[in-house]
């Protein structure tokens, strides 16, 4: 993906030829990634999306960004920002189609992050429309609550509805602001499972997994559900929407629980942090970098109880006072995947029962033969 398209400042062209050329470069990059097992970054997809956005072709912007997020070998470093951009583009498209609200005027603004002599090479898009803070009203004061919270981290094979969770860790803790000893861990759970799809190499390295040596346990839905039943809310960090979606295929009963993203709902950069990624946050908070699922879930639980900079409020209070993620929506793909997983678990149980029965019958038969009874 060495070649790129640079629109001229003040006149970002979008012709059928340019669109075909960029799509051709993307096709080549994806084909190479499939053949060599390498990852593709978002650069070309974002360049084309920027052109679509500037020309108010929001449907095409959504399509090209979805193409990237659905690609098996996509580099996941920018996934959260891209998924958020997809939602924003959908909203803009809905406004244009319904013509109920005027789209905020867009202006091309020089990027101040670059040297003055290079400013003409860069453009960014700004909006004059005010963005309201996502705050939930009508809740009881945080200091009067005793909240039971699940901090969750998962490893999964991909982001599509056909993908699966390979490993999950949950830490259920209770936080009571009014007590001197504010929190206690109620329970923890770690489970892993065999998946039909393979785990990407990048994920294996990221979570320090060794799939050949690591113990694989049957996912215990009853234990996981018991923890969800006790919790008032769930908090996960990286790709919280994906983690909730794939957890729902394992435990469909938990879809109505309030779920929050500590990555997206807490303005880390505005508070002075260099990044909102979990490993970088751990470093800036002087904690050991969490690698495994359980390490990450434990770190999230501790992080939520920390006090925000220049404040007496903990991060959990900020999440509590915000709206949770939007209501869960079952797609046809998620429904099929849920049935497939449930059916697979049932078949495994049947085969185990059959195996035990065969062994028992064989043992009895051999004993009877040895005693000359048969």
Long-range contacts (C-beta under 8 A, 24 or more apart in sequence): 1-25, 1-29, 1-40, 1-41, 1-43, 1-44, 4-43, 4-44, 4-47, 5-44, 5-47, 5-48, 5-51, 6-121, 7-50, 7-51, 7-123, 9-108, 9-120, 9-121, 9-123, 10-108, 12-50, 12-51, 12-54, 12-55, 12-123, 13-51, 14-51, 14-52, 14-54, 14-55, 14-57, 18-51, 19-48, 19-51, 22-47, 22-48, 23-48, 26-67, 30-71, 30-73, 33-71, 33-73, 34-72, 34-73, 37-73, 37-201, 38-73, 39-73, 39-74, 39-75, 39-202, 40-68, 40-71, 40-73, 40-74, 40-75, 41-75, 41-77, 41-78, 42-68, 42-74, 42-75, 42-78, 42-82, 46-82, 49-85, 50-125, 53-89, 53-125, 54-106, 54-125, 56-92, 56-96, 56-103, 58-89, 58-90, 58-92, 58-93, 58-96, 59-93, 61-89, 62-86, 62-89, 62-90, 62-93, 65-89, 69-159, 70-159, 70-160, 72-158, 72-200, 73-200, 75-202, 76-202, 76-239, 79-159, 79-239, 80-238, 80-239, 80-263, 80-264, 80-276, 83-239, 83-241, 84-264, 104-128, 104-129, 134-265, 134-322, 134-323, 135-321, 135-322, 135-323, 136-321, 136-322, 136-323, 136-324, 139-320, 139-321, 142-177, 142-317, 142-320, 142-321, 143-177, 143-178, 144-178, 145-176, 145-177, 145-320, 146-174, 146-175, 146-176, 146-178, 147-174, 147-175, 147-176, 147-232, 147-233, 147-316, 147-320, 148-172, 148-173, 148-174, 148-186, 148-230, 148-231, 148-232, 149-173, 149-174, 149-175, 149-231, 149-232, 149-233, 149-234, 149-235, 149-301, 149-304, 149-316, 150-227, 150-228, 150-231, 150-233, 150-234, 150-235, 151-235, 151-236, 151-297, 151-298, 151-300, 151-301, 151-304, 152-234, 152-235, 152-236, 152-243, 152-247, 152-297, 152-300, 153-236, 153-237, 153-238, 153-243, 153-293, 153-294, 153-296, 153-297, 153-300, 154-236, 154-243, 154-246, 154-247, 154-293, 155-199, 155-203, 155-207, 155-209, 155-293, 156-203, 156-242, 156-243, 156-246, 157-195, 157-197, 157-198, 157-199, 157-200, 158-197, 158-200, 159-239, 159-242, 160-333, 161-245, 161-331, 161-333, 161-334, 161-336, 161-337, 162-197, 162-333, 162-337, 163-197, 163-246, 164-193, 164-195, 164-196, 164-197, 164-246, 164-249, 164-337, 164-341, 165-193, 165-195, 165-219, 165-243, 165-246, 165-247, 165-249, 165-250, 166-192, 166-193, 166-194, 166-195, 166-199, 167-191, 167-192, 167-193, 167-207, 167-209, 167-293, 168-192, 168-219, 168-224, 168-247, 168-250, 168-293, 169-292, 169-293, 169-294, 169-296, 169-297, 170-224, 170-227, 170-297, 171-294, 171-297, 171-298, 171-300, 171-301, 172-227, 172-230, 172-231, 173-301, 175-304, 175-305, 175-314, 175-316, 177-314, 177-317, 182-305, 183-305, 185-301, 186-230, 187-227, 187-230, 188-294, 188-297, 189-220, 189-223, 189-224, 189-227, 190-293, 190-294, 191-217, 191-218, 191-219, 191-220, 191-223, 191-224, 192-216, 192-217, 192-219, 193-217, 193-218, 193-219, 206-291, 207-291, 207-292, 207-293, 208-291, 208-292, 218-345, 218-348, 219-250, 221-250, 221-251, 221-345, 224-250, 224-251, 224-254, 225-251, 225-253, 225-254, 228-253, 228-254, 228-257, 231-257, 232-258, 233-257, 233-258, 233-259, 233-260, 233-319, 233-320, 233-324, 234-258, 234-259, 234-260, 235-259, 235-260, 235-261, 235-262, 235-300, 235-304, 235-316, 235-319, 236-260, 236-261, 236-262, 236-300, 237-261, 237-262, 237-263, 237-278, 237-296, 237-300, 238-263, 238-277, 238-278, 240-264, 240-325, 241-325, 244-325, 244-328, 245-328, 245-334, 248-328, 248-330, 248-334, 248-338, 249-334, 249-337, 249-338, 249-341, 250-341, 252-338, 255-328, 255-330, 256-328, 258-324, 258-325, 259-324, 259-325, 260-319, 260-322, 260-324, 260-325, 261-325, 262-300, 262-303, 262-304, 262-315, 262-319, 265-318, 265-319, 265-322, 266-315, 266-318, 266-319, 271-308, 271-309, 272-309
